[in-house]
Amino acid sequence: MSNKRYKVTYFDQDGCKEQMTLETPYYICRDSATDLCVFDEQGCIGNEALLQNMLNQNLLQSKASCVVNVEPLLI
């Protein structure tokens, strides 16, 4: 599975709106209930909490408190 790149918009722990690029082998999109979900080739593997954990692993000093949007970037 090749990596995909996404522009993630989120609010940090201080309430500031931030953006970052996240590269992951998973697909990130909204499900039928419009919740952000993480998918692999076989189906949904996690919800917004998993996405937030993935984002926080890539942030050095601050923590994301609320993911607002995810947009795919072309590689």
Contacts in CASP RR format, 6 or more apart in sequence:
PFRMAT RR
TARGET T0000
AUTHOR 0000-0000-0000
METHOD contacts of the structure
MODEL  1
MSNKRYKVTYFDQDGCKEQMTLETPYYICRDSATDLCVFDEQGCIGNEAL
LQNMLNQNLLQSKASCVVNVEPLLI
1 25 0 8 1.000
1 26 0 8 1.000
1 40 0 8 1.000
1 41 0 8 1.000
2 25 0 8 1.000
3 23 0 8 1.000
3 24 0 8 1.000
3 25 0 8 1.000
3 75 0 8 1.000
4 23 0 8 1.000
4 24 0 8 1.000
4 25 0 8 1.000
4 26 0 8 1.000
4 27 0 8 1.000
4 28 0 8 1.000
4 72 0 8 1.000
4 75 0 8 1.000
5 21 0 8 1.000
5 22 0 8 1.000
5 23 0 8 1.000
5 72 0 8 1.000
5 73 0 8 1.000
5 74 0 8 1.000
5 75 0 8 1.000
6 21 0 8 1.000
6 22 0 8 1.000
6 23 0 8 1.000
6 24 0 8 1.000
6 28 0 8 1.000
6 70 0 8 1.000
6 71 0 8 1.000
6 72 0 8 1.000
6 73 0 8 1.000
7 19 0 8 1.000
7 20 0 8 1.000
7 21 0 8 1.000
7 22 0 8 1.000
7 70 0 8 1.000
7 71 0 8 1.000
7 73 0 8 1.000
8 19 0 8 1.000
8 20 0 8 1.000
8 21 0 8 1.000
8 22 0 8 1.000
8 51 0 8 1.000
8 55 0 8 1.000
8 67 0 8 1.000
8 69 0 8 1.000
8 70 0 8 1.000
9 17 0 8 1.000
9 18 0 8 1.000
9 19 0 8 1.000
9 67 0 8 1.000
9 68 0 8 1.000
9 69 0 8 1.000
9 70 0 8 1.000
9 71 0 8 1.000
10 17 0 8 1.000
10 18 0 8 1.000
10 19 0 8 1.000
10 20 0 8 1.000
10 52 0 8 1.000
10 55 0 8 1.000
10 64 0 8 1.000
10 65 0 8 1.000
10 66 0 8 1.000
10 67 0 8 1.000
10 68 0 8 1.000
11 17 0 8 1.000
11 18 0 8 1.000
11 64 0 8 1.000
11 65 0 8 1.000
11 66 0 8 1.000
11 68 0 8 1.000
12 18 0 8 1.000
12 62 0 8 1.000
12 63 0 8 1.000
12 64 0 8 1.000
12 65 0 8 1.000
13 62 0 8 1.000
13 63 0 8 1.000
13 64 0 8 1.000
13 65 0 8 1.000
14 62 0 8 1.000
15 65 0 8 1.000
17 68 0 8 1.000
18 62 0 8 1.000
18 64 0 8 1.000
20 55 0 8 1.000
20 58 0 8 1.000
20 59 0 8 1.000
21 73 0 8 1.000
22 28 0 8 1.000
22 54 0 8 1.000
22 55 0 8 1.000
22 58 0 8 1.000
22 70 0 8 1.000
24 38 0 8 1.000
24 54 0 8 1.000
25 40 0 8 1.000
26 38 0 8 1.000
26 39 0 8 1.000
26 40 0 8 1.000
26 45 0 8 1.000
27 38 0 8 1.000
27 39 0 8 1.000
27 40 0 8 1.000
28 36 0 8 1.000
28 37 0 8 1.000
28 38 0 8 1.000
28 39 0 8 1.000
28 51 0 8 1.000
28 70 0 8 1.000
28 72 0 8 1.000
29 36 0 8 1.000
29 37 0 8 1.000
29 39 0 8 1.000
29 70 0 8 1.000
30 36 0 8 1.000
30 37 0 8 1.000
31 37 0 8 1.000
31 44 0 8 1.000
35 47 0 8 1.000
35 48 0 8 1.000
36 47 0 8 1.000
36 48 0 8 1.000
36 51 0 8 1.000
36 67 0 8 1.000
36 70 0 8 1.000
37 44 0 8 1.000
37 46 0 8 1.000
37 47 0 8 1.000
37 48 0 8 1.000
37 51 0 8 1.000
38 44 0 8 1.000
38 45 0 8 1.000
38 46 0 8 1.000
38 47 0 8 1.000
38 50 0 8 1.000
38 51 0 8 1.000
38 54 0 8 1.000
39 45 0 8 1.000
48 67 0 8 1.000
51 67 0 8 1.000
51 70 0 8 1.000
52 64 0 8 1.000
52 67 0 8 1.000
55 64 0 8 1.000
55 67 0 8 1.000
56 63 0 8 1.000
56 64 0 8 1.000
END
